[in-house]
Amino acid sequence: MFEDETMVQFVIKTSKFCNLRCRYCYEYPELGNRQAILPEQLDVMYHHIANYYQNFDQPTYIDFVWHGGEPLLQKPDFYWKTFERQKEIFGELAPYVKNSVQTNLTVLNPERINLLKYGFDSVGVSIDLFGGLRVDQSGTDSVSTVLDNLDKLRDAQIPYGCITVLTQLNLPYLKEIYQFYEQMNVSFRLLPLFKGAFDNQHQGFEITAQEVLKAFCQLVDFWLESEDIVMVKPIVEHMEQILRHYTPHAQPIFYDKREQESVYLVNTNGEVYSYADAYEGLSHGNIFTTSLAELVAGEAHQKVIEQAESRMVATCSQCPYFGSCSGYPVAEGSLEYNEFDETGAIRCIVSQGTLAHIEKRFKQAGIINPETGELTLDPISFSKTPAALDCPV
């Protein structure tokens, strides 16, 4: 994608049904529910989305991120048929439509390998490597199965990226996690533990904002010490922001939720949420019954827009990196890993702290001249990671 092009993601909760019982899963109470979105409901959703984005002056790339539960528990034919319906319904917009999947990669056979290779545009695999939290119903760790299936993806020449959830249990193994992806030459996202489905679900492996910040700073240092380029999110994004911060006459960027929402989550029942407000009773409405234009303009959506803007005004306006960082971490990010000061404003612990650490390390490395503030070396030619890694959930 070029800088003047935009992308929106629709994270589709295909079904909550799952063969694993990951101890931190925010869908935990519904993992035995086999109800899935119906093909005809998807058709209605496609019509609503196509009708909305066809009115834009500039093309918008639309990425459907198929999520769960475990989305590959659906028969491959379910996806083949809905991909064909996408082409029919989106018409001239079809070239701008992509499909990603986020899978636990524990159910794999030739038909599903074929689907991943020729059906989906990108594949994201969830694996934590350490900690023993991604278990099946008998309590057996899934990591060995997933590693075997990663080999099958490589044998089939299927590109993939990974998501590793950061918890207290795998925090001591951060170096080993980084080295695993470095040796595999695989990009990954380190995703801090997301809020749970019920109180005390994360007892024993919860992490604090300061621990997340420390982990991100360690990843920065690992990256600078490595001879290989490891595309690890959100670290490379923060590096881009610091480079922009020190680039003369760089055009500032600001996240404008009112102008263009970047991520929508569609629940199995059709209820639509912004990422920051998922399942918090702040649904914008139902995309199976209501046009996207009505949902975007609706009172519920306007309310969450105002809340996001208020957070950015209270927090980002005083940040030295604002404009290089768009403010997205405060507008849409997980508020669990920030703190509130005495005025009620959010203290952006993780993102701002990571940016400050990168700035310091770049100056120490001579990438930024500490006296003049000039860039002396572009440390990386940043490229795009697989679209599935952009999935925030």
Order of alpha helices (4+ residues) and beta strands (2+ residues): beta-alpha-beta-alpha-beta-alpha-beta-alpha-beta-alpha-beta-alpha-beta-alpha-beta-beta-beta-alpha-alpha-alpha-beta-beta-alpha
